[in-house]
């Protein structure tokens, strides 16, 4: 017999996907070599906890370099002097052991905690088969 349709989990993420928000960062932060500095990113309309936060370093003459993704993860090759955290309606990038080359622009962004569409579809197909007793 035919598999019944399973419940699609994408509805859990619609509010995040369509939300309009404004991110605010300080115009500048100051620190001395070897010190630790923090840069904040505040979300205007709601608790930032429902979003993933990314941080990007804009070096002169190059494209943006991701230094933090998914709130507190570092891509391969990014030193552990960079760390990310999140609390309430703000996120923070911390740079420890400040070096001269760290003096540049940094940007934050938010994205929805949504799995890839292919993963959602695969789960839906599997759930449908399981519900029908075929798996």
N, C-alpha and C positions, 0 to 999 in steps of 0.2 A: 504494500500500500504506500501511498505518498506520505512523505515526511511533513509533519505540521510545522508551521513557521514558529521559530523561537522568538523571544522578546529581544529586540535589538537594544543594546546598552547605550547607544549614542545619545539618547535623551538625557542621560546624566550630565552631558557636557554642553548642551545647547546654551544654557545661560552664560557659561564662560565664553563660548565661541562668539556670541553676539554682543557681549558687554562692551561698552565704550568706556575707556579710562584714559587718564592722563598721568604720566609718570613725571615726578619732580625730583631733580637732583640739585645739589648745591652748585653754584657757579664755579667754585674752586675750593680746593683744600690745600693745606700747607703742611709740610713736614721736613725734617732734617734727615740727612743720609743716615741709614741704619735704624731709623725710627719706624714705628708702625703708624699707618694712616688708615682711616676708614672713610668710605664714600657711601652716602645713603641714597636710597631710591624709594620714594614714597608714592603710593598709588592713591589716586584721588577719590574714587567712587566707592570702593569696598575694601574688604580685607584682602590683602595680597596673598594670603595663604591658599586661595583657590587657584593660584597660577604658578607656573614654573617661572623662575627668574634667570635670566642670562646676563652676563657682563662681557663687554667688548672693549678692547684696547685699540685705539686708533693711532697708529704710529705714522709719522709724517711720510707722505709719498707711498703709502701702502693701503691696502684694504683693511677693514676691521678684523681683528684677531680675537677669537673667542678665548676668554680666560676662565670663565665659569659658565657651566650650563646645568640645567635642572637644579637650580638653587645653590648647590655646593659641590658640584663635580668639576674637576679639571680635565681638559683634554690632554692627550699625550703630548709631552713636550713643554707644558706650562709648569713652571716651578711651583713648589709648594709654598712659596711666599704669598701666593694669591689664595684667598679663601672666601667663601660666601656663606651668608646666613640670612635668616628671614624670621621676622617676628611681627605680629599684628599687621599693620598696613604698610610696613616698610621692609626693605631688604638692604643688606650691607655688604659691600666689597671691602675686605681688609687686605692691605698690602703690608707685609712684614719685611723688615730689613730693607728699607727703601734704598733704591739705587738710582743713580743719575738717569739711567735710561728709562726709568719708570715715569719720568716727568712727561706726560702726554695726556691725551683726552681719553676718558672712559665713559661708556654708555651702558645703560641697563635696558632690558626689554622684558616683557612678560609674554607667556604663551600658555595655552590651555593644557591641562594635564590629560591629553587625549591620545590614546594609542593610535598607531597607524591604521588607516581605513582597512587595509588588507587583513590586519589582525582582527578587527571587529567583524569583518565578513566571515573570516575563517571560524571565529568563535560562534557566530550565528549559525553557520552550516553545521558545525559539530553539535551544537545544542539541539538543532532541529532533528538530526539523526538520532541523538540520544533519546529525545522525547518520543520518537516513533518506535523505539525499541530495536532499531537496526544497528546500533553500535554498542 
